[in-house]
Amino acid sequence: MTRPQESFPAISFGCTCLRLRKAARRVSQIYDSYVEPHGLTITQFGLLAHLSALPGISVSALAEKLVMDPTTLTRNLRPLEKKGLVKFAIDPSDRRSRALHLTAVGSETFRAAKPAWAKAQRHMEQVLGNADVGVLHKALEGALDRLAK
């Protein structure tokens, strides 16, 4: 009697993409639990952080920094705009482009949520170990650099 062929080669069970996506979801769940009392997800917190540091950045420039499609970024920004945290403005240097800005409420929400993010960060450092978090960050940055080429 012959065994049916497996539909996936054994190597697929070592899929890097699958493992990274699972890890990203787990990490996002942890961070989400900390920033949720401020009415944010970790994705939204990250967007506020970028806009705080880069006021007036265009949607396309921010999407590039985040390694994200501009359409997906705009879809993620819409709830923040509806909450009055972010505003889209015409970019004076390129009228076809939209510049992104935090509103006063957005700046305050970001400021208020930063301690919660810091607690999530400390949680990750405790769970993974400070040294391992540093190694992880370095490995991920190196991987991102190599994958961009």
C-alpha positions in Angstrom: 0.0 0.0 0.0 1.4 3.4 -0.9 1.2 6.4 1.3 -0.6 9.5 -0.1 1.8 12.2 -1.0 1.9 15.1 1.4 0.5 18.3 -0.1 3.3 20.4 1.4 7.0 19.5 1.4 8.4 19.1 4.9 10.3 22.3 4.6 7.1 24.4 4.5 6.6 23.7 8.2 9.7 25.8 8.8 8.1 28.8 6.9 9.8 32.0 8.1 6.8 34.1 7.0 4.3 32.1 9.0 6.5 32.2 12.1 7.1 36.0 11.8 3.4 36.7 11.2 2.4 34.6 14.3 5.0 36.3 16.4 3.9 39.7 15.1 0.2 38.9 16.0 1.2 37.8 19.5 3.4 40.8 20.1 0.6 43.1 18.8 -1.9 41.5 21.1 0.4 42.3 24.1 1.0 45.9 23.1 -2.7 46.3 22.2 -3.7 45.3 25.7 -1.6 48.1 27.2 -2.7 50.9 24.8 -6.3 49.9 24.5 -7.4 52.0 27.6 -6.4 55.0 25.6 -8.7 54.0 22.8 -5.8 52.9 20.5 -4.4 49.8 19.0 -0.6 49.5 18.8 -0.8 50.2 15.1 -2.6 53.4 15.8 -0.2 54.3 18.5 2.7 53.8 16.1 1.1 56.0 13.5 0.6 58.8 16.1 4.3 58.3 17.1 5.5 58.8 13.5 3.3 61.8 13.0 4.5 63.3 16.2 8.1 62.9 15.0 7.4 63.8 11.4 4.7 66.5 11.2 3.5 67.2 7.7 4.9 64.0 6.2 3.0 62.9 3.1 1.0 59.7 3.0 3.4 58.2 0.4 6.5 59.1 2.4 5.1 57.6 5.6 3.9 54.5 3.8 7.5 54.0 2.5 8.9 54.4 6.0 6.5 51.9 7.4 7.0 49.4 4.4 3.3 49.7 3.8 1.1 50.3 0.8 -0.3 53.9 0.7 -3.9 52.6 0.4 -3.5 50.4 3.5 -1.9 53.3 5.4 -4.8 55.6 4.4 -7.3 52.9 5.6 -5.4 52.7 8.9 -5.4 56.5 9.3 -9.2 57.0 8.7 -10.3 55.9 12.2 -7.7 58.3 13.7 -9.1 61.1 11.5 -12.7 60.2 12.5 -11.6 60.4 16.2 -10.2 63.8 15.5 -6.6 62.7 16.3 -5.1 63.1 12.8 -5.9 65.6 10.0 -5.1 65.4 6.3 -4.0 68.6 4.7 -3.0 69.6 1.1 0.7 69.6 0.9 1.7 73.2 0.0 4.8 72.0 -2.0 2.7 69.4 -4.0 -1.0 70.1 -4.2 -1.6 66.5 -5.3 -0.1 65.1 -2.1 -1.7 65.1 1.4 0.4 66.1 4.4 -0.4 64.4 7.7 -0.6 66.2 11.1 -1.6 65.3 14.6 -4.4 67.5 16.0 -4.1 68.9 19.5 -6.3 66.0 20.7 -4.0 63.6 18.8 -0.9 65.0 20.4 -2.5 64.7 23.9 -3.7 61.1 23.2 -0.2 60.2 22.1 1.4 61.8 25.1 -1.1 60.1 27.5 -0.6 56.7 25.9 3.3 56.8 25.9 3.6 55.4 29.5 1.3 52.5 28.5 3.5 51.8 25.5 6.6 51.9 27.8 5.0 49.4 30.2 4.3 47.1 27.2 8.0 47.5 26.2 9.1 46.6 29.7 6.8 43.6 29.7 8.4 42.4 26.5 11.9 42.9 27.9 11.0 40.9 31.0 9.4 38.1 29.1 12.2 37.9 26.4 15.1 39.1 28.5 16.8 42.4 28.0 19.8 41.0 26.2 17.5 38.9 23.9 15.4 41.9 23.0 18.5 43.8 21.9 19.7 40.8 19.8 16.2 40.5 18.4 16.1 44.2 17.4 19.5 44.0 15.8 18.6 40.9 13.9 15.3 42.3 12.7 16.9 45.6 11.6 19.6 43.6 9.7 16.9 41.5 8.1 14.9 44.5 7.0 18.0 46.1 5.5 18.9 42.9 3.6 15.3 42.3 2.4 15.0 45.8 1.0 17.8 45.2 -1.5 
